[in-house]
Amino acid sequence: MTPAEREQHRQQLQQIYRQALHAVNGRLQVSRYLQAQAWPQQPVAVIAIGKAASEMAAGAADYFGAALQHLLVITKHGHLRPDLLPKHAQCIEAGHPVPDAQSLLAGQQLLDFIAALPEGLPVVSLISGGASAVVEVLAPKLTLADLQRVNQWLLGSGLDIHAMNRIRKSLSAIKGGRLAGYLNGHSVHNLLISDVPNDDLASIGSGVLIPHQTTPLPENLPDWLQQLLAQQLPLAEPECYQNIVQHLLTTPATARHAAAEAAKALGYTVHEHTQLLTGDAVQTALELVDFLRTAPSGLHIWSGETTVQLPENAGEGGRCQSLALAAANQLLEQPNIILLAAGTDGNDGPGDVAGALVDCETVARGQAKSLDAAAYLQSADAGRYLRATDSLLITGPTGTNVMDLMLGLC
């Protein structure tokens, strides 16, 4: 592959990634669902929570128009799109991935919004990834400092999303399905965008309106965390869910299929993989490169959500950037492999970076600047290295969240 060919492929991989994002956009998915249901044009309330809340709420506004009488939007700082929303919308931005004081304010605003609704008014709930952090009503005796300590620990723990949300919902008065108890007397359609393995509804946004079973907590938790978890509240009673309809709008598979179609339109042979990429980001990168060295030629597509165990003083970058840099370190002698790893929400860890696009030239550019890729990986500072080598992908908020997308061309 010549440098010119490599650059063309890099541009096309970014095009494929963006077309996949469009296919799972929250506004498109919500309006399409409501149209397919031929939802009656009668007064309705909408609650949208998560990173894609603005776009999902916009899809509801597109369909309902003036019938949308009450609207609450809770999203991550920097993800609010007031230009998409009706003027009467109540909006609040809050912290993610670590909750902040705004998250607790959003929780109280959520309960106040529900309490003020006219009796019997139908409610459409729109939930996307990020809902776990941006809204919270804590169990008694817990504080914001407790909540932040737990979430900081979880981010560096290496636990998967199911285990993390098992802990989060134990500290909450609304997660684990408990919000359903506040919506008694309303018929509720709960529409979700999946950002979790196996599309487990109870794990999307910690399942605020999903019936939960009590499951064991992860083993070997710190003593201080076990003491906090001992204060958990009971789950909602089964009758709270009788008037709630659950529907999964879109999933990581939707993004993979859209990427595959976009790639085929560009002439690529496509290999779509259904097995999710999970586990340690660096180890996953090594396995991916080993696979791509001998894999059938063409574009290989995966969804996934890897993990990173953070050192005490972590640097820049999230799991996709760590995966990409670890892969790039193995690609110096592999001129015919290109790898894109990016979140579908436009955020990979703290900051505004979606992910990275790497090939055989990435580490070579770093070496020319006397940068040590292994050292940056060890200090969880992949983002700084990738920024210095012009390898980052920046999209801004995408209006969706369906895990991470990996495109490997060989």
C-alpha positions in Angstrom: 0.0 0.0 0.0 1.6 3.3 -1.1 1.3 6.4 1.1 -1.2 7.9 -1.3 -3.3 4.7 -1.2 -3.1 4.7 2.6 -4.3 8.2 2.8 -7.3 7.4 0.5 -8.2 4.5 2.7 -7.9 6.6 5.9 -10.3 9.1 4.4 -12.8 6.4 3.4 -12.6 4.7 6.9 -13.6 8.1 8.4 -16.5 8.3 5.9 -17.7 4.8 6.8 -17.5 5.7 10.5 -19.6 8.8 10.0 -22.2 7.0 8.0 -22.5 4.5 10.7 -23.1 7.3 13.2 -25.9 8.8 11.0 -27.7 5.4 10.9 -28.0 5.3 14.7 -28.7 9.0 15.3 -31.2 9.6 18.2 -33.4 12.1 16.3 -33.8 9.8 13.3 -34.5 6.7 15.5 -37.1 8.3 17.7 -39.1 10.0 14.9 -38.9 6.9 12.8 -40.3 4.8 15.7 -43.1 7.2 16.5 -44.1 7.4 12.8 -44.1 3.6 12.5 -46.4 3.3 15.6 -48.7 6.0 14.3 -48.7 7.5 17.8 -51.9 9.5 18.4 -51.5 13.3 18.2 -52.7 13.9 21.8 -51.0 15.7 24.7 -47.8 14.0 25.9 -44.8 14.5 28.2 -41.3 13.5 27.2 -38.3 12.9 29.5 -35.0 12.5 27.7 -31.8 11.5 29.7 -28.3 10.7 28.5 -25.7 11.8 26.0 -28.2 11.6 23.1 -31.0 13.3 25.0 -31.1 16.5 22.9 -31.4 14.6 19.6 -33.8 12.0 20.9 -36.0 14.8 22.3 -35.8 16.6 18.9 -37.1 13.4 17.2 -40.1 13.5 19.6 -40.7 17.2 19.0 -40.5 16.6 15.2 -43.4 14.0 15.5 -45.6 15.5 18.2 -45.3 19.2 17.5 -47.7 21.1 19.7 -48.9 17.9 21.4 -45.6 17.8 23.2 -46.7 19.9 26.2 -44.0 19.0 28.8 -40.4 18.3 28.0 -37.4 17.6 30.2 -33.9 17.1 28.8 -31.0 16.0 31.0 -27.6 15.6 29.2 -23.9 15.8 29.6 -22.1 19.1 29.8 -21.5 20.3 26.2 -24.1 18.0 24.7 -27.2 20.2 25.0 -28.7 21.4 21.7 -31.3 24.0 22.5 -31.5 24.9 18.8 -33.2 21.5 18.2 -35.7 21.8 21.1 -39.0 23.7 21.7 -38.7 26.9 23.7 -40.7 25.5 26.6 -38.2 22.6 27.2 -36.7 22.3 30.6 -33.0 21.5 30.1 -30.1 20.8 32.4 -26.5 19.7 31.8 -24.6 17.6 34.3 -21.3 15.8 34.9 -20.1 12.7 33.0 -18.4 10.3 33.5 -18.1 11.5 37.1 -21.4 13.0 38.5 -21.3 16.5 39.8 -23.6 18.8 41.8 -25.7 19.3 38.6 -26.4 15.6 38.5 -28.1 15.8 41.9 -29.9 19.0 40.8 -31.0 17.1 37.7 -32.4 14.3 39.9 -34.5 16.7 41.9 -35.7 18.4 38.8 -36.7 15.1 37.3 -38.8 14.2 40.4 -40.3 17.7 40.4 -41.1 17.4 36.7 -42.9 14.1 37.2 -44.8 15.4 40.3 -46.1 18.4 38.3 -47.5 16.4 35.4 -51.3 16.2 34.9 -52.7 13.0 36.2 -52.8 10.3 33.6 -50.8 12.2 30.9 -48.9 9.7 28.7 -45.1 9.8 29.1 -42.4 9.0 26.6 -39.1 8.2 28.2 -35.9 8.5 26.0 -32.8 6.9 27.5 -29.3 6.7 26.1 -25.8 6.0 27.5 -24.5 8.5 30.0 -27.8 8.6 31.9 -26.1 6.9 34.9 -23.9 9.9 35.6 -26.0 12.9 34.5 -28.9 12.3 36.8 -29.1 11.0 40.3 -31.2 10.9 43.5 -29.1 9.4 46.2 -30.1 6.9 48.8 -30.4 8.5 52.3 -27.1 9.3 54.1 -25.1 9.3 51.0 -23.4 12.5 49.7 -22.1 13.9 46.5 -18.6 13.2 47.7 -19.5 9.5 48.2 -21.0 9.4 44.7 -17.9 10.9 43.1 -15.5 8.7 45.0 -17.4 5.6 43.8 -17.5 6.7 40.2 -13.8 7.7 40.2 -12.9 4.3 41.6 -15.2 2.5 39.0 -13.5 4.3 36.1 -10.1 2.9 37.0 -11.3 -0.5 38.3 -11.3 -2.4 35.0 -14.9 -3.7 35.8 -17.2 -4.2 32.9 -20.4 -2.0 32.5 -22.7 -4.6 34.0 -20.7 -4.7 37.2 -20.3 -1.0 37.3 -24.0 -0.4 37.0 -24.7 -3.1 39.6 -22.8 -0.9 42.0 -24.3 2.4 40.8 -27.9 1.3 41.1 -27.2 0.2 44.7 -26.5 3.8 45.7 -29.5 5.3 44.0 -33.2 6.1 44.7 -34.1 6.1 41.0 -31.7 3.6 39.3 -32.4 -0.1 39.2 -36.0 0.6 38.1 -36.8 2.7 41.1 -37.9 5.7 39.0 -40.9 3.6 37.9 -42.4 4.1 41.4 -42.7 7.9 40.7 -44.6 7.4 37.5 -47.6 5.4 38.8 -50.7 6.7 37.2 -49.0 7.4 33.8 -48.7 5.1 30.8 -45.0 5.1 29.8 -43.2 4.2 26.6 -39.6 3.7 27.5 -37.4 4.0 24.3 -33.7 3.2 24.6 -30.5 3.3 22.6 -28.2 0.5 23.7 -24.6 1.2 24.6 -24.0 -2.1 26.6 -23.0 -5.7 25.8 -25.9 -8.0 24.9 -28.2 -4.9 24.7 -29.2 -5.5 28.4 -32.0 -3.0 29.1 -31.3 -3.1 32.8 -27.7 -1.8 32.2 -28.6 1.1 29.8 -28.4 4.1 32.0 -28.6 1.8 35.0 -32.1 0.9 34.0 -34.2 3.6 35.7 -37.5 2.2 34.4 -36.5 -1.5 33.9 -37.5 -4.3 36.4 -34.4 -5.6 38.1 -33.4 -8.8 39.8 -31.1 -8.6 42.8 -27.8 -10.0 41.7 -24.5 -10.5 43.5 -22.1 -7.6 43.8 -18.6 -7.9 42.3 -16.1 -9.6 44.6 -13.2 -8.0 46.4 -14.6 -4.5 46.6 -12.9 -2.1 49.0 -14.2 -2.0 52.5 -15.3 1.7 52.2 -17.4 0.8 49.1 -19.0 -2.2 50.8 -20.0 0.0 53.7 -21.7 2.5 51.2 -23.4 -0.4 49.4 -24.9 -1.7 52.6 -27.3 1.3 52.5 -29.1 0.4 49.3 -32.8 0.8 49.0 -35.3 -1.9 48.0 -36.2 -2.3 44.4 -39.6 -1.0 43.0 -42.6 -3.3 43.4 -43.7 -5.3 40.3 -46.9 -3.4 39.9 -44.9 -0.2 39.1 -44.1 -1.6 35.7 -47.6 -2.7 34.6 -48.1 0.5 32.5 -44.5 0.7 31.1 -43.8 -0.5 27.5 -40.1 -1.1 26.7 -38.6 -0.7 23.2 -35.0 -0.9 22.1 -34.6 1.7 19.3 -31.1 0.9 18.0 -28.0 -1.1 19.0 -24.3 -1.5 18.2 -25.3 -4.1 15.6 -27.2 -1.3 13.7 -24.0 0.8 13.5 -22.0 -2.3 12.3 -24.6 -3.0 9.6 -24.5 0.6 8.4 -20.7 0.6 8.3 -20.8 -2.6 6.3 -23.2 -1.1 3.8 -21.2 2.1 3.5 -18.0 0.1 3.0 -19.5 -2.1 0.3 -20.7 1.0 -1.6 -17.0 2.0 -1.7 -16.0 -1.3 -3.1 -14.6 -3.0 0.0 -14.9 -6.7 0.8 -16.6 -6.6 4.2 -16.2 -9.0 7.2 -18.7 -8.1 10.0 -17.9 -9.6 13.4 -20.7 -10.2 15.9 -18.4 -11.0 18.8 -17.9 -7.9 20.9 -14.4 -6.7 21.7 -14.2 -6.5 25.5 -11.5 -6.8 28.2 -8.3 -4.9 28.6 -7.8 -2.3 25.8 -4.1 -3.0 25.3 -4.4 -6.8 25.2 -7.4 -6.5 22.8 -5.2 -4.3 20.5 -2.5 -7.0 20.4 -5.0 -9.6 19.6 -6.6 -7.5 16.8 -3.3 -6.8 15.1 -2.3 -10.5 15.3 -5.7 -11.3 13.7 -5.4 -8.7 11.0 -1.9 -9.8 10.0 -3.3 -13.1 8.6 -7.0 -12.2 8.2 -8.8 -12.3 4.8 -8.2 -9.0 3.0 -10.9 -6.3 3.3 -12.6 -4.3 6.0 -13.3 -6.0 9.3 -15.9 -4.4 11.6 -16.4 -4.9 15.3 -18.4 -3.3 18.1 -16.9 -3.3 21.6 -16.2 -1.6 24.9 -12.8 -2.4 26.4 -11.5 -1.4 29.8 -8.4 0.5 31.0 -7.0 0.2 34.5 -5.9 3.7 35.4 -2.8 4.6 37.3 -3.0 7.1 40.1 -2.1 10.1 37.9 -3.6 9.2 34.5 -3.0 11.3 31.5 -5.2 12.0 28.5 -7.3 9.6 26.4 -9.9 6.8 26.9 -10.1 3.2 26.0 -10.3 3.6 22.2 -7.1 5.8 22.2 -5.3 3.3 24.4 -6.4 0.5 22.1 -5.3 2.5 19.0 -1.9 3.4 20.3 -1.2 -0.2 21.5 -2.1 -1.4 18.0 0.0 1.3 16.3 3.0 0.1 18.3 2.6 -3.2 16.5 2.0 -1.7 13.0 5.5 -0.3 12.3 6.3 -3.2 9.9 2.7 -3.6 8.7 2.1 -1.1 5.9 -1.1 -2.8 4.7 -3.1 -2.5 7.9 -5.1 0.6 9.1 -7.2 0.6 12.3 -9.9 3.1 13.4 -11.2 2.8 17.0 -13.7 5.4 18.2 -16.7 5.9 20.4 -20.0 6.4 18.7 -20.9 9.2 21.1 -18.0 11.4 20.1 -16.3 11.0 23.5 -13.6 8.6 24.4 -12.7 9.3 28.0 -12.5 12.9 29.3 -12.3 15.7 26.6 -13.7 16.0 23.1 -11.9 13.2 21.3 -13.9 10.4 19.8 -11.0 8.0 19.2 -8.1 7.5 16.8 -7.0 6.3 13.4 -3.6 4.6 13.2 -1.3 2.8 10.8 2.3 2.0 10.2 3.2 5.7 10.2 1.7 6.6 13.6 4.6 5.5 15.8 7.1 6.5 13.2 5.9 10.0 13.6 6.1 9.8 17.3 9.6 8.4 17.2 10.7 11.4 15.1 9.5 13.5 18.0 11.4 11.3 20.5 8.1 10.0 21.9 8.0 6.6 23.6 4.6 4.9 22.8 5.1 2.2 25.5 5.7 4.9 28.2 2.6 6.8 27.1 0.5 3.7 27.3 1.8 2.8 30.7 0.8 6.2 32.1 -2.7 6.0 30.4 -1.7 9.0 28.3 -2.4 7.7 24.8 -4.3 10.8 23.9 -1.4 13.1 24.3 0.8 10.8 22.0 -1.9 10.5 19.4 -2.5 14.2 19.4 1.2 14.8 18.7 1.1 12.4 15.8 -2.1 13.8 14.2 -4.0 10.6 14.8 -7.1 11.7 16.7 -10.7 11.7 15.5 -12.8 14.6 16.7 -16.5 14.6 15.9 -18.2 16.6 18.6 -21.4 15.2 20.2 -22.9 12.8 17.8 -26.5 12.4 19.1 -26.1 8.7 19.7 -24.3 6.2 21.8 -24.0 2.5 20.8 -20.7 1.4 22.2 -17.4 1.8 20.3 -16.8 1.0 16.7 -13.6 -0.6 15.4 -12.7 -0.7 11.7 -9.7 -2.8 10.7 -8.5 -2.7 7.0 -6.0 -5.2 5.8 
